[in-house]
Amino acid sequence: MACRLLVASRNVKKLNELRRILDEAGVAGIEIVGLDDVPPYAEAPETGATFAENALAKARDGAVATGLACVADDSGLEVDALNGMPGVLSARWSGGHGDDAANNALLLAQIADVPDERRGGRFVSTCALVVPGGEEIVVRGEWPGSIARTPVGDGGFGYDPLFIPAGGAVTAAQLTPAQKDAVSHRGRALAQLVPALAGLAG
């Protein structure tokens, strides 16, 4: 019987990303479920000052509420010219939560006068795995790059249309899901959890 693993998200793309990573690593015996697949529970607001605090809080909540091992991530974009912001505020940078177009427009306006050579930044993902009554693991992945002047591409989500990975010529929104998994911040973080997840699968 497969071990059920809760991913504390309703984002189908995030669930599929972890499924692909486990498949690539040859890990079988894990059934990944999202928040829409379990009874509702009270989710604490994301008030942590760091990605790690938010990810760990979400994973603990999920594990306690469901009795399942739980993976949660908190991720965002750090822009050098904005002293590392939007950071933990990435999803609600423009005020509302998850308004990608408004967030992208505000970010572009804020760094409109910044020259190309100073438009560096990185996507950061911190992932936490909490096993009920057991271990807690926190890992961090970074994806360096720079910020484009206009959004390009219709893949991905969030700031992907503005993010040009280091050494690349296209934005994250122009990559295929498999290309993105291989290099992305979340892919890099989740890959570090594979040994622990393989252990859960027995």
C-alpha positions, 0 to 999 in steps of 0.5 A, spaced: 500 500 500 502 506 498 504 511 503 500 518 503 504 524 503 501 531 504 503 537 500 500 543 503 498 546 497 492 547 492 497 548 486 496 542 482 503 544 478 507 544 485 504 537 486 505 535 479 512 537 480 514 533 486 511 527 482 515 528 477 521 529 481 520 522 485 519 519 478 525 521 475 529 519 482 525 512 481 522 513 488 515 508 488 510 507 493 508 514 495 501 517 493 501 525 493 495 528 496 494 536 496 490 540 501 484 539 496 484 531 498 484 532 505 478 534 510 479 542 511 483 544 517 485 551 520 491 553 516 496 558 520 497 565 516 504 566 513 507 571 518 514 568 518 520 573 517 523 567 513 522 562 508 524 557 512 519 559 518 513 559 513 515 552 510 516 549 517 509 552 520 505 549 514 508 542 514 507 542 522 500 544 521 499 539 515 502 533 519 498 535 526 491 536 522 492 529 518 496 525 521 500 524 514 507 526 513 507 533 510 511 537 505 510 544 505 514 550 501 515 557 501 518 560 495 519 567 492 523 572 488 529 576 491 531 582 487 538 585 489 536 592 487 531 591 492 535 589 497 532 582 497 525 584 496 519 581 495 522 575 498 517 572 503 512 577 500 513 575 493 506 572 492 502 579 495 507 584 493 502 588 490 497 588 496 492 582 494 495 575 494 497 571 488 495 576 483 501 575 478 500 580 473 499 586 478 506 583 482 510 583 476 507 590 474 509 593 480 516 589 480 518 592 473 516 599 475 520 599 482 526 597 478 525 601 471 531 605 472 536 599 474 541 598 468 541 591 466 548 589 469 544 590 476 538 587 475 540 580 478 536 576 483 534 569 485 528 565 486 529 561 493 525 555 495 525 553 502 521 546 503 520 543 509 518 535 511 515 534 517 513 526 519 508 526 525 512 524 531 518 524 527 523 528 524 523 535 521 527 536 515 528 543 512 532 544 505 533 550 501 534 551 493 536 557 489 536 559 482 540 565 480 538 569 474 536 576 472 530 580 471 527 582 464 524 588 462 518 585 460 514 579 461 515 573 456 512 566 455 506 563 458 508 557 462 509 557 469 506 562 474 508 567 479 514 571 476 517 566 471 515 571 465 520 576 468 526 571 470 532 569 466 536 564 469 543 565 469 547 563 463 540 563 459 537 567 454 529 565 455 525 566 461 523 561 466 516 562 463 519 559 456 522 553 459 518 546 459 516 543 465 521 538 465 527 543 463 524 547 469 524 542 474 532 540 472 534 547 474 529 551 478 529 553 486 523 548 488 526 542 484 533 543 487 530 544 494 525 538 493 531 533 490 534 534 497 528 531 500 528 525 495 532 520 500 528 522 506 521 521 502 524 514 499 525 512 506 518 513 508 516 509 502 520 503 505 
